[in-house]
């Protein structure tokens, strides 16, 4: 089993997927735009370093020359900007896997909504726009408040809520570098995810995580300590409605093998609304939350699924798992942490990970990464206790920088 894996070293979790491939017996051929360290090289049989992974034509040309005369079974990517590149390479080499057209349905947010809506799934009203005039026209049709986001974006980058025509004037300069946007109805309600590992489009592992607050607020308000909590009990009616919606979306978009990350909304009246979906794993430690929820290794199980069409881990859900991302007050180096000692005294048995930056470390750019200045992960079988622990970390632990 010979697998070409694009970008095995970045983002950081791609290292774990590379490990997973090696551990299920695949011969890993990595392609990236930087030199791997010794630990990562241990999991790869060969590595092609390219000048830039974002120059698709150059990457395809270099990979084609590099693989000449070698048999390859799979070409894979788990990072959003590269899923189309992987699909183009598969088609070029005649390798099985999702086609470029199928992957476009997961990558192009407007096309995605059109295909999902055609299957009878409730989606936000939306329109594609390539100019200021087209955005204005779409806003007049859809109404305020609305969301403007890149057609092929990832996460909440370059995504803005517009409450009025004056609000649009304020964000126009911020969108100058974006070629095409989706203008969407703003949905009020709880925001959750539906994450899966699929074999032949059928989920073999499913998970739901709640955002507190919603993803856009997480990315736009520096003072917020974003929280995500995986839900242990998926049988709850309000959770099941989102899972059923997600399964319909997978069929509508013709999902194949691999992981998906979908966002959906539950409105105050109970209606569930599709947000968007990607044919790759969720970022910001979503896979780690699922691993802690079931005490499994989904990095390895993803590799087993895409290589051998098998899943050997237990899907049982043992815990609600919460992660709290922290952002320091001030700029420069971390100068102190308040409340962490007391937090440990109260919740030590349930803390499974702590990556908070310690004094002396440079503060990170909170706009560039949701991981911010580190995070705390906790878990507990009881939903309310898990939620209380995350809120205690959000409100009672504070980092300072100077």
Number of C-alpha atoms within 10 A of each C-alpha: 14 18 23 26 23 27 25 31 22 14 11 11 19 19 18 18 22 28 22 21 26 20 16 17 14 24 19 24 21 25 23 20 18 16 14 19 9 8 10 16 18 13 22 22 13 13 19 19 17 17 11 12 20 13 11 16 10 14 23 17 11 15 16 14 10 12 14 8 8 7 12 18 17 22 24 23 23 25 21 20 15 17 23 22 23 26 23 20 23 21 15 11 15 12 16 12 22 23 18 17 13 18 24 20 23 28 23 19 25 23 17 25 26 16 16 22 17 12 14 11 19 16 22 20 18 22 23 20 21 13 14 14 10 15 21 16 15 21 24 11 13 19 18 16 17 23 22 25 24 23 21 18 19 17 16 16 15 17 22 22 21 21 14 13 14 9 13 19 13 10 16 11 9 12 17 11 8 15 12 18 26 24 32 25 22 19 20 12 17 17 21 25 26 23 28 30 26 25 22 15 19 16 19 17 20 19 25 24 24 21 19 20 16 18 19 15 16 20 22 16 12 16 11 17 25 27 26 26 27 27 27 24 18 17 11 10 9 13 19 14 17 24 23 12 17 26 17 16 24 22 14 18 22 16 25 23 20 29 26 25 22 23 23 24 22 20 14 10 7 12 13 24 22 23 20 21 27 26 31 20 23 24 19 16 17 21 21 20 25 29 16 22 25 20 17 18 17 23 22 21 25 27 25 23 22 23 20 15 15 15 20 11 15 12 16 13 21 17 23 26 31 30 32 24 25 29 28 27 16 13 14 15 18 22 20 15 17 12 14 15 11 12 16 13 9 11 14 12 11 15 18 14 12 13 13 20 23 17 15 13 14 16 25 20 13 18 14 10 12 24 21 21 22 19 23 19 25 26 29 20 16 15 19 11 13 23 20 12 23 27 19 15 25 21 12 13 17 17 23 19 19 14
